[in-house]
Amino acid sequence: MARPQNPIQMAVIGAAHGIKGELRVKTFTGDPLALADYGPLYAKDGRAFEIAAIRPANEVVVVRFKGVNDRNAAEALTNTELFVDRSALPDDGEEGEFYHTDLVGLVVRDETGEPVGKVFAVQNFGGGDILEIQYQDRKGVLIPFTQAAVPVVDIAGGFVAIDTVAAGLVEDEDDENAPSDGEFEHKARPRGPKDAGGNR
């Protein structure tokens, strides 16, 4: 297989492990050992890596790549990101499952079904997944990728539907009736920051 045209990151190489060329590798696959099932893995510069052996080790896997036979060669690979082409990934997931890369480029529709933007990226800064979208004329708008904010993901249809209030893009009409002058409304719920993340 040639260098990936639509690369999906599968892992990142960590520190060398021992003196025989093994490496600790952090995987992004559901089953860490499944990393060996995708054939050659590719670095950003096009170098291909074939897994000769793989075994679990706590939260990572220990991998021996073909042609990497000593610690010096292994240490030279630290922090190398490994990719496969999107076409190498299966499409037989359960309903509602998808790859983040499949979201990029989808049209963003509001509650009325009108197109209001486009998905540019999926980010995660530690608080959950966040969609980076163009919203109307604004670029780089971040919305939480939660069921409330993004109730519909239709890969085949080429769009995601958003709830503009839950996504923090417009003010909730109820906010206009919020108590003032120091009054306390016990039924009101605090809202998080508009760009906060969350899991769907």
N, C-alpha and C positions, 0 to 999 in steps of 0.2 A: 504494500500500500504506500502511496506517495504521501508527502507531507500534508497534514490535514488542511482542507480548504475551509472547513467550518469547525475550528478546534474547540473541544470541550475539555476543561481541566479535570483530570482524574486523580492526580496526586502531586505531592511535592516531596522532593528528596531531602531528608534531614542529615544527621551526622553519620559518619562512618561507624560501623559496628564490628569490632574485632580487627584482625590483621589480614583477612583473606578476601577483602573487597566487598564484604556485605555492607548494606546501608539500611538505616532506619528510614521508613517512608510513611508519611501521613497520607492516607487515601481519602477520597471523597465518594467512595462507592458504598452502597448499603451494606454489603458484605466485604470487609477489607480484603479477604483472600480472592475475591472476584477480580481484582486488578489484573490477575494473570490471564483472564478469559478474553481480553480485548485485543490480543495480538500485540504488535509493536506499539510502544508508547513513544511520543515525539516531544523533543524540547522545542522551544520557540525558534531556535536557529535551524531546525530541521533534522538534528541528530536523532537517530532511531535507537531505542533501547528495548531489548528483548529480555524477558524475565526467565532466568534459568532455574531459580528456586525462590519460594516465598513461604514464610511461616509467621504466625501471629506472635506479637510481643507487647503485652499490655495494650496501650491505646494506639499502637502503630503496627506495621508489619516490618519484618526484616527481609530484605530482598537481595538476591545475588543476580546481577545483570550479566549477560554474556559479554565477555571481553573486559570485564572489570575484575581484576584478579588480585589486587593488593590494596592496602590501606591508602597509599598515595593517590591511586587512580580513583578510589572511592571518595576521598576528601575533596577532590577537584569537582565533584558533582553536587556538593552540598548546596541546597536552595534551588536546585533545578526543578522547574515546574514541568509536569508531564501531561501530555494531551493525547486524545484520539479524535478522529473525525466524528461529527454528529451521526453520520451514517452507520457507524459501528455500534451505536447504542440501540437496544431493543425498544420497540414501540408497543410492547404488550403489557404495559402497566395497567393498574386498576383505573376505573373511571375517576376522573378528577386528578390523576397524577400526570405530571408533565415535567420537562426539564426547563430550568431557568432560561436557557438559551432560546427555547421555543417562544418565550414571551416577548423577546426583543423584536421590535418592528410591528407589534400588533397595534391596531387602532384602539384608542380609548374612547368609549362612549359614555355619556352621562345617563341619568335616570330616564330621560326622554328618548334615548336611543340615538341622539345626535352625536356625531363624531366631534370630540373636543381636543384630541391630541393623539399622542403616539408614545409607546413604551420604548425607552432608550436603553435601560439597563436594570438589572436587579442587584441591589446592594444589601449588605448585611454588616452593620457596624457593631454587632454584639447584642443588639436588642430585638432581633428578629428581622425577617426579610422586609425590604422596602423597595417599592417600584420608583425608579427615576423616570419621569415622564415629561413630555412637552404638554403643557396644559394651556390651551388657547394660544396666546402669543408668548407665554413664559416657558423658558427652557430650564431644565435642571430642577423641576418641582418634585419633591419627595413625598410619597404617600405610603402609609402602612399597608403591607400586603397581607391584610386580614380578611376574613370572610365578610365582616361588616363593611369594610371600605371597598373591597373588590369582590362583590357577590357572584360575578359571572366571569369565568375564563373559558373562552370558546376558541381553542387553537384552530380547529377546522374552519370555523367561521371567520377567523382572522381578527378577533377583537376581545377586549376585556371591557366589562361594564363596571362603572364605579358609582358609589354613593358619595356624592360630593360633600355632604355634611359629615359622614363618618370618616371620609378621607381628609377632612380639615380644610377643604378648599373654599367652602362658604360657611357663613355663620348659621348656626341653628336658630330658627325663628323663636324657639323657646328662650334663647339667651336674651332676647329683647325684653322679656317679662321677668328678668332676674330681679331679685330684691335689691333695693338700694338703701342708701343712708345707714349702712351698718346693720341692716336686717339680716337675719340668718334664715335660710330656707333649708329645712332638714331633708327635703326630698331631692334637692339638687345634687347631682353627682359631679365630682371634679372631672375635668377632661385633661388628657395628657397633651403634650406638645404636638403641634400639627404634623411634625415630621417624625414622630415616634414610630418605631417599628412594632412588629408583632407577628406571631405565627398564625397562619390561616387555620 
